[in-house]
Each structure stands twice: as C-alpha cells, then as structure tokens.
Amino acid sequence: SITKERTEVILQGTSSLDPKDPSAVWEEFEFKCKPGDLRRRPCLISPYHYRLDWLMWFAAFQTYEQNEWIIHLAGKLLAQEEGTLSLLATNPFAGRDPP
C-alpha cells in the first residue's frame, strides 16, 4: 500500500554567517530522482533506483537517530566532498564557499 501524503527530507545550506538570521537565504540540494522541484520532469529509471534517493524516502518515515547515515551525509555536503556531491543532481554552492 502507499500513503496519501508523502513526507520529504529536504537538505539545505546557507552562506549566511548567522543561519538563525531571518534574512538568511537557504538553498536546497537537489537529488537526481527524489521528488523536489515540481517543475522538473519525474525521473524514470525502472527497474532500478538511485539508492541515496530511495534511502531519503524511507528516512522521512523515521527520526535521524534511526538513520545516523544522514548526519554523515550532511557533514560530507558541508565539506563539499566531490564523491558525495556526485550523487546529487545539483550543488547550489558550486564555485562558492561551502555552506
């Protein structure tokens, strides 16, 4: 069965020196096939899936304590690790200082 609503984990970063500042601009890391931008055509790669995108879907059903890997993923995104960034569709901080 499937649910009628879908909860999503969204990873964002900011270049603001104070992330608590209400004027801080937060930019989203886009995944290759995970739902995101509603103007983007859906990704169809059946019968396979992008494993990270698939894991993100299931992470939304649980807490981060049950999915410790997501903390490591966030750390690698903050460090701008190329191998990790290659798993994503876009890096909003490409060519800039890391978030």
BELDA-V238188 format. One record per pair of residues at least 24 apart in sequence whose ideal C-beta (glycine too) atoms are under 10 Angstrom apart, sorted by sequence separation. I is the first residue (numbers start at 1). J is the second residue. D is the distance in whole Angstrom. If there is no record, write none. Layout:
# BELDA-V238188
i->I j->J d->D
i->I j->J d->D
This chain:
# BELDA-V238188
i->10 j->34 d->9
i->33 j->57 d->10
i->9 j->34 d->9
i->31 j->56 d->7
i->74 j->99 d->10
i->8 j->34 d->8
i->10 j->36 d->8
i->31 j->57 d->10
i->34 j->60 d->10
i->8 j->35 d->6
i->8 j->36 d->8
i->6 j->35 d->7
i->52 j->84 d->9
i->53 j->87 d->9
i->52 j->87 d->5
i->53 j->88 d->9
i->51 j->87 d->9
i->52 j->88 d->8
i->53 j->89 d->9
i->50 j->87 d->8
i->50 j->88 d->10
i->50 j->89 d->10
i->29 j->73 d->10
i->11 j->56 d->8
i->29 j->74 d->10
i->9 j->55 d->10
i->10 j->56 d->9
i->43 j->89 d->9
i->9 j->56 d->5
i->8 j->56 d->8
i->9 j->57 d->8
i->29 j->77 d->6
i->8 j->57 d->8
i->9 j->58 d->10
i->40 j->89 d->9
i->7 j->57 d->9
i->9 j->59 d->5
i->10 j->60 d->9
i->6 j->57 d->8
i->8 j->59 d->10
i->9 j->60 d->5
i->7 j->59 d->10
i->8 j->60 d->6
i->9 j->61 d->10
i->37 j->89 d->9
i->7 j->60 d->4
i->9 j->62 d->10
i->36 j->89 d->8
i->37 j->90 d->9
i->6 j->60 d->8
i->7 j->61 d->7
i->32 j->86 d->10
i->34 j->88 d->9
i->36 j->90 d->9
i->6 j->61 d->10
i->9 j->64 d->9
i->29 j->84 d->10
i->32 j->87 d->7
i->34 j->89 d->9
i->29 j->85 d->9
i->31 j->87 d->8
i->32 j->88 d->7
i->33 j->89 d->8
i->31 j->88 d->6
i->32 j->89 d->5
i->3 j->61 d->9
i->9 j->67 d->9
i->29 j->87 d->10
i->30 j->88 d->6
i->31 j->89 d->6
i->32 j->90 d->9
i->11 j->70 d->8
i->29 j->88 d->6
i->30 j->89 d->4
i->31 j->90 d->9
i->29 j->89 d->9
i->30 j->90 d->4
i->9 j->70 d->7
i->13 j->74 d->9
i->29 j->90 d->7
i->30 j->91 d->9
i->11 j->73 d->8
i->28 j->90 d->8
i->29 j->91 d->7
i->30 j->92 d->8
i->11 j->74 d->7
i->27 j->90 d->9
i->29 j->92 d->7
i->9 j->73 d->10
i->13 j->77 d->7
i->27 j->91 d->9
i->28 j->92 d->7
i->29 j->93 d->9
i->12 j->77 d->10
i->13 j->78 d->7
i->27 j->92 d->4
i->11 j->77 d->7
i->26 j->92 d->9
i->27 j->93 d->7
i->13 j->80 d->10
i->25 j->92 d->10
i->27 j->96 d->10
i->29 j->99 d->9
i->27 j->99 d->8
i->26 j->99 d->9
i->11 j->88 d->9
i->15 j->92 d->9
i->13 j->91 d->9
i->14 j->92 d->10
i->15 j->93 d->7
i->13 j->92 d->7
i->14 j->93 d->10
i->12 j->92 d->8
i->13 j->93 d->6
i->19 j->99 d->9
i->15 j->96 d->7
i->15 j->97 d->7
i->15 j->98 d->9
i->16 j->99 d->9
i->15 j->99 d->6
i->13 j->98 d->8
i->14 j->99 d->6
i->13 j->99 d->3
i->12 j->99 d->8
i->11 j->99 d->10
